[in-house]
Amino acid sequence: MDCFTRLEALIDTGSADAVEEARALLKHLAAGSRAAFDAADEFLIELMTLAFLVGAELEAFH
């Protein structure tokens, strides 16, 4: 499984553990360029926001 396929699977998971694993994968990908680092940073912010919203909505639902 390549990095992008794994990242897609992590997005579908939407858990807090997925954020840490995505951070490690993106750090590996972004090691070469500033543009890749910036894209990885934006991706992580969006993934963490999604994980927070899903968690908050689940708490409100119960």
DSSP file (Angstrom, degrees, kcal/mol; ACC not computed):
  #  RESIDUE AA STRUCTURE BP1 BP2  ACC     N-H-->O    O-->H-N    N-H-->O    O-->H-N    TCO  KAPPA ALPHA  PHI   PSI    X-CA   Y-CA   Z-CA
    1    1 A M              0   0    0      0, 0.0     2,-0.1     0, 0.0     0, 0.0   0.000 360.0 360.0 360.0 125.6    0.0    0.0    0.0
    2    2 A D     >  -     0   0    0      1,-0.1     4,-2.2     4,-0.0     5,-0.2  -0.306 360.0-101.0 -81.5 170.5    1.5    3.3   -1.0
    3    3 A C  H  > S+     0   0    0      1,-0.2     4,-2.6     2,-0.2     5,-0.2   0.875 119.4  51.0 -60.0 -41.5    1.5    6.5    1.2
    4    4 A F  H  > S+     0   0    0      2,-0.2     4,-2.1     1,-0.2    -1,-0.2   0.873 109.7  49.6 -69.5 -35.9   -1.4    8.1   -0.7
    5    5 A T  H  > S+     0   0    0      2,-0.2     4,-2.0     1,-0.2    -1,-0.2   0.910 112.4  48.6 -65.4 -41.6   -3.6    5.1   -0.4
    6    6 A R  H  X S+     0   0    0     -4,-2.2     4,-2.2     2,-0.2    -2,-0.2   0.899 109.8  51.9 -65.5 -40.6   -2.9    4.9    3.3
    7    7 A L  H  X S+     0   0    0     -4,-2.6     4,-2.2     2,-0.2    -1,-0.2   0.902 108.1  51.9 -62.1 -40.6   -3.6    8.6    3.7
    8    8 A E  H  X S+     0   0    0     -4,-2.1     4,-1.9     1,-0.2    -1,-0.2   0.906 109.4  49.7 -61.6 -41.3   -7.0    8.1    2.0
    9    9 A A  H  X S+     0   0    0     -4,-2.0     4,-1.5     1,-0.2    -1,-0.2   0.880 109.2  52.4 -64.4 -37.9   -7.8    5.3    4.3
   10   10 A L  H  X S+     0   0    0     -4,-2.2     4,-2.2     2,-0.2     5,-0.4   0.878 106.6  52.8 -66.0 -37.8   -6.8    7.5    7.3
   11   11 A I  H  < S+     0   0    0     -4,-2.2    -1,-0.2     1,-0.2    -2,-0.2   0.920 108.2  50.8 -62.3 -43.2   -9.2   10.2    6.1
   12   12 A D  H  < S+     0   0    0     -4,-1.9    -1,-0.2     1,-0.2    -2,-0.2   0.830 108.2  53.7 -63.9 -31.4  -12.0    7.7    5.9
   13   13 A T  H  < S-     0   0    0     -4,-1.5    -2,-0.2    -5,-0.1    -1,-0.2   0.949  80.7-170.7 -68.4 -50.0  -11.2    6.6    9.5
   14   14 A G     <  +     0   0    0     -4,-2.2     2,-0.2     1,-0.2    -3,-0.1   0.750  33.1 136.5  66.6  26.3  -11.5   10.1   10.9
   15   15 A S     >  -     0   0    0     -5,-0.4     4,-1.0     1,-0.1    -1,-0.2  -0.569  68.6-112.6-101.8 168.0  -10.1    9.1   14.3
   16   16 A A  H  > S+     0   0    0      1,-0.2     4,-1.2     2,-0.2     3,-0.4   0.861 118.4  56.4 -65.7 -35.5   -7.6   10.8   16.6
   17   17 A D  H  > S+     0   0    0      1,-0.2     4,-1.9     2,-0.2    -1,-0.2   0.840  99.9  60.4 -63.8 -32.0   -5.1    8.0   16.0
   18   18 A A  H  > S+     0   0    0      1,-0.2     4,-2.8     2,-0.2    -1,-0.2   0.843  97.9  58.9 -64.0 -33.2   -5.4    8.6   12.3
   19   19 A V  H  X S+     0   0    0     -4,-1.0     4,-2.5    -3,-0.4    -1,-0.2   0.931 106.2  46.7 -62.4 -46.2   -4.1   12.1   12.8
   20   20 A E  H  X S+     0   0    0     -4,-1.2     4,-1.9     2,-0.2    -1,-0.2   0.910 114.5  46.6 -64.1 -42.1   -0.8   10.8   14.4
   21   21 A E  H  X S+     0   0    0     -4,-1.9     4,-2.2     2,-0.2    -1,-0.2   0.902 112.6  50.1 -67.7 -39.5   -0.3    8.3   11.7
   22   22 A A  H  X S+     0   0    0     -4,-2.8     4,-3.0     1,-0.2     5,-0.3   0.897 107.4  54.9 -63.7 -40.0   -1.1   10.8    8.9
   23   23 A R  H  X S+     0   0    0     -4,-2.5     4,-2.1     1,-0.2    -1,-0.2   0.915 109.1  47.3 -59.0 -43.7    1.4   13.2   10.5
   24   24 A A  H  X S+     0   0    0     -4,-1.9     4,-1.6     2,-0.2    -2,-0.2   0.916 114.0  46.8 -65.5 -43.3    4.2   10.6   10.3
   25   25 A L  H  X S+     0   0    0     -4,-2.2     4,-2.0     1,-0.2    -2,-0.2   0.923 114.3  46.7 -64.1 -44.4    3.4    9.7    6.7
   26   26 A L  H  X S+     0   0    0     -4,-3.0     4,-2.8     1,-0.2    -1,-0.2   0.839 107.1  57.0 -70.0 -32.3    3.2   13.3    5.6
   27   27 A K  H  < S+     0   0    0     -4,-2.1     4,-0.5    -5,-0.3    -1,-0.2   0.908 108.2  48.6 -62.4 -40.4    6.4   14.2    7.4
   28   28 A H  H >< S+     0   0    0     -4,-1.6     3,-0.7     1,-0.2    -2,-0.2   0.914 114.9  44.6 -64.1 -43.3    8.1   11.5    5.4
   29   29 A L  H >< S+     0   0    0     -4,-2.0     3,-0.7     1,-0.2    -2,-0.2   0.866 112.9  50.9 -68.6 -36.6    6.6   12.9    2.2
   30   30 A A  T 3< S+     0   0    0     -4,-2.8     3,-0.4     1,-0.2     7,-0.3   0.422  78.9  97.9 -85.7   1.8    7.3   16.5    3.0
   31   31 A A  T <  S+     0   0    0     -3,-0.7    -1,-0.2    -4,-0.5    -2,-0.1   0.762  83.4  50.9 -61.5 -24.1   11.0   16.0    3.8
   32   32 A G  S <  S+     0   0    0     -3,-0.7     2,-0.3    -4,-0.2    -1,-0.2   0.791 111.6  23.4 -89.7 -29.2   12.0   17.1    0.3
   33   33 A S     >  -     0   0    0     -3,-0.4     4,-1.8    -4,-0.2    -1,-0.1  -0.975  57.4-132.6-144.8 153.6   10.3   20.4   -0.4
   34   34 A R  H  > S+     0   0    0     -2,-0.3     4,-2.6     2,-0.2     5,-0.2   0.875 109.1  55.2 -68.2 -38.9    8.7   23.4    1.3
   35   35 A A  H  > S+     0   0    0      1,-0.2     4,-2.2     2,-0.2    -1,-0.2   0.906 108.9  47.5 -62.8 -41.5    5.6   23.3   -0.9
   36   36 A A  H  > S+     0   0    0      2,-0.2     4,-2.5     1,-0.2    -1,-0.2   0.891 111.0  52.1 -66.3 -38.5    5.0   19.7    0.1
   37   37 A F  H  X S+     0   0    0     -4,-1.8     4,-2.4    -7,-0.3    -2,-0.2   0.928 110.0  48.1 -62.2 -45.1    5.5   20.6    3.7
   38   38 A D  H  X S+     0   0    0     -4,-2.6     4,-2.3     2,-0.2    -2,-0.2   0.903 112.4  48.8 -63.1 -41.4    3.0   23.4    3.5
   39   39 A A  H  X S+     0   0    0     -4,-2.2     4,-2.3     2,-0.2    -1,-0.2   0.905 111.6  49.8 -64.0 -41.1    0.5   21.1    1.8
   40   40 A A  H  X S+     0   0    0     -4,-2.5     4,-2.4     2,-0.2    -2,-0.2   0.894 109.4  52.0 -63.9 -40.2    1.0   18.5    4.4
   41   41 A D  H  X S+     0   0    0     -4,-2.4     4,-2.0     2,-0.2    -2,-0.2   0.924 110.5  47.1 -62.8 -45.7    0.5   21.0    7.2
   42   42 A E  H  X S+     0   0    0     -4,-2.3     4,-2.2     1,-0.2    -1,-0.2   0.901 111.0  52.8 -62.1 -41.5   -2.8   22.2    5.6
   43   43 A F  H  X S+     0   0    0     -4,-2.3     4,-2.6     1,-0.2    -2,-0.2   0.924 108.5  49.6 -60.4 -45.1   -3.9   18.6    5.3
   44   44 A L  H  X S+     0   0    0     -4,-2.4     4,-2.8     1,-0.2     5,-0.2   0.887 108.5  52.7 -63.9 -39.1   -3.2   17.8    8.9
   45   45 A I  H  X S+     0   0    0     -4,-2.0     4,-2.2     1,-0.2    -1,-0.2   0.930 112.3  45.4 -61.3 -44.5   -5.2   20.9   10.1
   46   46 A E  H  X S+     0   0    0     -4,-2.2     4,-2.4     2,-0.2    -2,-0.2   0.895 113.3  49.6 -66.8 -39.7   -8.2   19.7    8.1
   47   47 A L  H  X S+     0   0    0     -4,-2.6     4,-2.5     2,-0.2    -2,-0.2   0.911 111.9  47.7 -66.0 -42.1   -7.9   16.1    9.3
   48   48 A M  H  X S+     0   0    0     -4,-2.8     4,-2.3     2,-0.2    -1,-0.2   0.887 111.7  50.9 -66.0 -38.1   -7.6   17.3   12.9
   49   49 A T  H  X S+     0   0    0     -4,-2.2     4,-2.7    -5,-0.2    -2,-0.2   0.924 111.0  48.5 -63.5 -44.2  -10.6   19.6   12.4
   50   50 A L  H  X S+     0   0    0     -4,-2.4     4,-2.6     1,-0.2     5,-0.2   0.923 110.9  49.9 -61.0 -45.4  -12.6   16.7   10.9
   51   51 A A  H  X S+     0   0    0     -4,-2.5     4,-2.2     1,-0.2    -1,-0.2   0.896 112.3  48.6 -61.6 -40.2  -11.7   14.4   13.8
   52   52 A F  H  X S+     0   0    0     -4,-2.3     4,-2.8     2,-0.2     5,-0.2   0.934 112.0  47.8 -64.6 -46.7  -12.7   17.0   16.3
   53   53 A L  H  X S+     0   0    0     -4,-2.7     4,-2.4     2,-0.2    -2,-0.2   0.902 112.3  48.7 -63.7 -41.4  -16.1   17.7   14.6
   54   54 A V  H  X S+     0   0    0     -4,-2.6     4,-2.2     2,-0.2    -1,-0.2   0.931 113.7  47.4 -63.4 -45.0  -16.9   14.0   14.3
   55   55 A G  H  X S+     0   0    0     -4,-2.2     4,-1.9    -5,-0.2    -2,-0.2   0.909 113.5  47.4 -62.6 -43.0  -16.0   13.5   18.0
   56   56 A A  H  X S+     0   0    0     -4,-2.8     4,-2.1     1,-0.2    -1,-0.2   0.890 112.0  49.9 -66.6 -39.5  -18.0   16.5   19.1
   57   57 A E  H  X S+     0   0    0     -4,-2.4     4,-2.0    -5,-0.2    -1,-0.2   0.879 108.6  52.5 -68.2 -37.6  -21.0   15.5   17.1
   58   58 A L  H  X S+     0   0    0     -4,-2.2     4,-1.7     2,-0.2    -1,-0.2   0.906 109.7  49.2 -64.1 -40.5  -20.9   11.9   18.5
   59   59 A E  H  < S+     0   0    0     -4,-1.9    -2,-0.2     1,-0.2    -1,-0.2   0.905 112.2  48.0 -64.2 -41.3  -20.9   13.3   22.0
   60   60 A A  H  < S+     0   0    0     -4,-2.1    -1,-0.2     1,-0.2    -2,-0.2   0.837 109.0  54.8 -68.2 -32.3  -23.9   15.6   21.2
   61   61 A F  H  <        0   0    0     -4,-2.0    -1,-0.2     1,-0.2    -2,-0.2   0.864 360.0 360.0 -69.2 -36.7  -25.8   12.7   19.6
   62   62 A H     <        0   0    0     -4,-1.7    -1,-0.2    -5,-0.1    -2,-0.2   0.472 360.0 360.0 -82.8 360.0  -25.5   10.5   22.7
